[in-house]
Each structure stands twice: as structure tokens, then as C-alpha cells.
Amino acid sequence: MILPTKHLRSEASLIYVGGIIQNIVATTPMTVDQLWHGTKHEYVKHAHSSDITYDWFVLALSLLYSINAISLSDGRIVGVAND
């Protein structure tokens, strides 16, 4: 689920979706709604497959937050710079 396996395509893993999310918030902080629409657009563009579900998007957000890759500031999701 988090990482791809022989039964889970790499595009369907949470780490792949999380990478898309991180790329989007690296440049500008966004609300959840803005990030959701941006992630859907980028996922379809890069994965060349069906649409991503909101549940999978939220799980990827939770993963990124739990590993301190993103944070919430003034109601917007921002990327956390790793030093």
C-alpha cells in the first residue's frame, strides 16, 4: 500500500501519490481543495491511468504529515524543507 509490490503498481502506491503532492506544495502553499484538484490533474498526466480517489489522496497526505514532509500553516498545506 505504501510502497509498490508485485500486486500493486507503482502509480497506485501512496509513496507515488505523495511524491506528486510534495512536488505541488514545494512551490506554493495550497488549501486541501486546491491541492486535491492539482494532484488529480498531475496524477492523470503522469500515471497515464484512471483517476485517483479522494481516499487515496487523504491517505497520502496522512503519510506525508506523519513523516514530517508537509505541514499545515494558516489553513494551507506547505512542504517542509529538509536540511
C-alpha positions in Angstrom: 0.0 0.0 0.0 2.7 2.5 0.9 5.3 1.0 -1.4 4.7 -0.8 -4.7 4.7 -4.6 -4.7 4.2 -7.2 -7.3 0.4 -6.9 -6.8 0.4 -3.1 -6.6 1.5 -0.9 -9.5 4.0 1.8 -8.6 1.5 4.5 -9.7 -1.0 3.2 -7.2 1.3 3.3 -4.2 1.0 6.0 -1.6 4.6 7.0 -2.0 4.0 7.8 -5.7 0.9 9.9 -4.9 2.9 11.5 -2.0 5.6 12.5 -4.4 3.1 14.2 -6.6 1.7 16.1 -3.6 5.2 17.1 -2.5 6.1 18.5 -5.9 2.9 20.6 -5.9 3.3 22.1 -2.5 7.1 22.7 -2.9 6.4 25.8 -4.9 3.4 27.3 -3.2 1.2 26.6 -0.2 -2.3 25.4 -1.1 -5.6 24.6 0.5 -6.7 21.0 0.6 -9.2 21.6 -2.2 -6.6 23.3 -4.4 -4.1 20.5 -3.7 -6.8 17.8 -4.4 -7.5 19.3 -7.9 -3.8 19.8 -8.6 -3.0 16.2 -7.6 -5.8 14.7 -9.7 -4.5 16.6 -12.7 -0.9 15.7 -12.2 -1.7 12.0 -11.5 -3.7 11.6 -14.7 -1.0 13.4 -16.6 2.0 11.3 -15.3 0.4 7.9 -14.4 -1.5 7.6 -17.7 -4.2 5.7 -15.9 -7.5 6.1 -14.3 -8.4 8.9 -11.8 -7.1 8.8 -8.2 -9.7 8.6 -5.4 -10.1 11.1 -2.6 -9.5 8.4 0.0 -6.1 7.6 -1.6 -5.2 11.3 -1.7 -6.1 11.7 2.0 -4.0 8.6 2.9 -1.0 10.0 1.0 -1.5 13.3 2.9 -1.5 11.4 6.2 1.6 9.6 5.2 3.4 12.8 4.3 2.3 14.5 7.5 3.4 11.6 9.7 6.9 11.6 8.2 7.1 15.5 8.6 7.3 16.0 4.8 4.3 18.5 4.9 2.8 20.7 7.5 -0.3 22.9 8.0 0.2 26.7 8.2 -2.7 29.2 8.2 -5.1 26.7 6.7 -2.7 25.8 3.9 -0.6 22.7 3.3 3.1 23.6 2.9 6.1 21.5 2.0 8.7 21.1 4.7 12.3 21.8 3.7 14.7 19.1 4.8 18.1 20.4 5.9 
